[in-house]
Amino acid sequence: RACEMFGYELKEVVGKPFTILLDEENQRVFRGQVAQRQPGKEHGYEVTWTRKDARKVHTLVAPRSIFDENGNFKGSF
C-alpha cells in the first residue's frame, strides 16, 4: 500500500531507508521525533512525504515506542 501511495514499484524501495521519501526538513523532524521516543515520549506529529512524481503527501503520525524485556529501546512503529 505504501508503494501505491508514494508512486514507487516495490523493487525500487526494497532495502532502502524510507527516509528517501522525506526532504531535508522532514528528515530533521523525523530524527527529532525518534530521539524523543527513545526515552518513551510518544505524541503525534505531522510530516510531509515526497512521492516519486514530487507531489507532497501530508500525514499525521502517531508513533509507539518498542522496548525489549529489559527496557531497552528497540524502535517504534
Helices and strands as residue ranges (DSSP letters): H 2-6, H 10-13, G 18-21, H 24-37, E 45-50, E 56-61, E 65-67, E 73-76
